[in-house]
Amino acid sequence: MSLITEYKDFAPENVLQNLWGGVVCQDNWRFGQKSNDDTVYPMWFQAFYDTFTKQYKPDIEPFVVEAGNRFIEIVGDEYTLIRNMAAGNTFGQDGDIHSDWVVSGESLTGVLYLNRRWQDNWGGETIVYDREDSSVCEISKFEAGKLVVFDGSNPHIGKGPQRACGELRCIIAMQAVKTDAWEAHLKKIGRDKPQEAQQPLVIEMEDVDIPDN
């Protein structure tokens, strides 16, 4: 059984153009996304979706929402979308091997490649390992507009660009979990009550104690 399912025409050229202009070229990038808690070299990211309120953040590019909706159409309505975000890395910022979910068969991860012009020598592929036998793996070549879907319990890694590449490798990462499994998880962590969107924390500089060097 294949570890990876690919949808090569998931995002056609016009959609990629809108995602590039509405996401990649905007100043909403933040630095610090980690694959694991002990990640040494984090990467760039943009968070679009509130996991607990199940709502997109204000003023999100409409094509991001469309990508999330189409992802759910592919995986099936027994799944609940819990993540939709952009991630970006340059040479030296490989992800770490990690899993998105503990139990096999309950979660699916989707990776959408955004860079419209990419060379094979630039790397950037996604590697998925068999959770039962790590000597078995499958590789998905970086190709613009392709969606890669796999079981989130399988260890995987998004490779950073090779040194020949001066570009930011950009993807949209999505995750969907079977609704009953997600509700059980929320109950376990005490988040099973309806959640309201939280206002961003604003810290005034005068409230910050900056020690002298």
SEKOL-96909 format. One record per residue (C-alpha): residue in one letter; y, z negated, x. Coordinates in steps of 0.02 Angstrom, whole numbers, plus 32768, in hexadecimal, padded with zeros to 4 digits. Example, Ala and Ser with C-alpha at 12.3 -4.5 7.8 and 13.67 -1.06 7.14 Angstrom:
# residues 2
A7F1F7E7A8267S7FCB7E9B82AC
# end
This chain:
# residues 213
M800080008000S80AA80318044L81227FA88075I81BC80138051T81F080827FC0E827D80FD7FE5Y82F581507F6BK834981D37FD6D83C482137F52F83F7816A7F0CA84AF81837F3BP84EC82387F3FE8580826F7FA8N8606824A7F26V85C581987F10L85BE817E7FCCQ867281BA7FDBN86AB813A7F5AL864680AE7FA9W868C80DA8054G873F80DC8019G872F804C7F9FV86C67FD8800BV86B6800580C3C876C803880DCQ87B37F9F8085D87EF7F0080DAN87737E8F807FW86FB7E7B8111R86D17DCC814CF86707D9B81E8G85E07D2081EAQ854F7D648183K84AA7D1F81C7S83F97D5881ABN83B77CA981D4D84047BFE81EAD83EA7C0982A6T84357CB782B8V849B7CC08358Y84F67D64833AP85317D768285M85757E158237W85FD7E5381C2F85EA7E478106Q863B7E55805BA85F97DEE7FCAF86067E437F21Y859C7DD97EACD85957D217E7BT84DE7CF07E79F84EE7C607DFFT856B7CA57D81K851A7D527D88Q85C57DA07D8EY86197E197E04K86B57DDD7E5AP875C7E237E1CD87947ED17E4FI86EB7F087E94E86D77FC27EB4P868480087E14F8604806A7E79V85C57FC57EC0V85A17F887E10E8550802F7DE7A84DF801F7E80G84A97F717E47N84867FAF7D97R842080437DD6F83BE7FD07E49I838C7F667DB3E835B80037D54I82E5802F7DE3V82947F857DF8G82877F5F7D3ED82DD7EF17CBEE82667E607CE1Y82D07E447D7DT83797DEE7D8CL83FA7E287E0BI84277D977E7ER847F7DEF7F0EN84ED7E857F2CM854D7E8A7FCFA85837EFA805DA85507EDA8111G85907F2C81AFN855B7F208263T85887F738307F85277F8483A9G84DF7EDB83DCQ84E57E95832BD84327EB182F4G83F77E478265D836A7DCB827EI82BB7DD98235H82C17D798192S827F7D7180E0D82E77D6C8041W82687D107FD4V81D07CA17FECV81537CDF7F6BS810B7D8F7F73G81227DFB7ED9E81B87D9C7E94S824C7DEB7EEEL82837E997F20T83087EC47FA1G836A7F657FA2V83CA7FAD8037L8441803E801AY847C809D80B4L853580CB80AAN856581288149R857581DF8119R8566822381C9W84E181D18232Q8480820D82C9D83CA81E382EAN83F881A28397W8467811E8346G83D680B58303G840180458270E8356804E8220T83077FC981B0I825F7F8281E4V81EE7F288168Y81577EC381A2D80BC7E968140R80C87DDB811DE800A7DCB8131D7FFF7E2F81D2S809C7E3F823BS804A7EC582A6V80607F388210C810E7F7981EDE816B800C81A2I8211805681D9S829480A5816BK8305811D81C7F83C0810A81A6E83F1819A8132A849081A080CBG847A817B8013K83C681418022L838F80A27FCBV83008041801BV82A17FC67FACF821F7F477FE5D81D47E9F7FB8G82537E1C7FEFS81C97DA7802AN819B7E1F80B5P81F57DFC8159H82747E848182I83057EAE81F3G839A7F2481EDK83B07F6B829BG845F7F7C82E0P84A2801F8326Q846F805683D4R84EE80568461A850D81118447C855980E8839DG860C80B0838BE8601809E82CEL85EC8009825BR853F8016820BC85607FF68152I84E77FCC80C7I84E87F81801BA84617EFC800BM84207ECD7F60Q839B7E527F27A83467E3B7E7FV82CE7DB07E4FK825A7DA87DBAT82BA7D4C7D34D82387CC47D17A822A7CA27DD2W82E77C9D7DE4E82FB7C247D52A82757BB47D9DH82D17BB97E43L83767B8A7DF1K83247AF97D98K82D77ABD7E3BI83807AB87E93G83DC7A717DFCR84417B0D7DD5D83EE7B3A7D2FK84897B117CC7P85097B9A7CA2Q85817BA97D33E86397BD37D30A86877C3F7DB4Q86D57BD07E37Q87877BE67E73P87987C097F2CL87C17B737F99V88727B7E7FDDI889B7B158076E89507B0180A7M896F7B058162E89CB7A60815DD892B7A0F811DV88C87A4881B4D88C079D28248I88BC7A3E82E3P889379DA8380D88F579F4841FN889E7A5484AB
# end
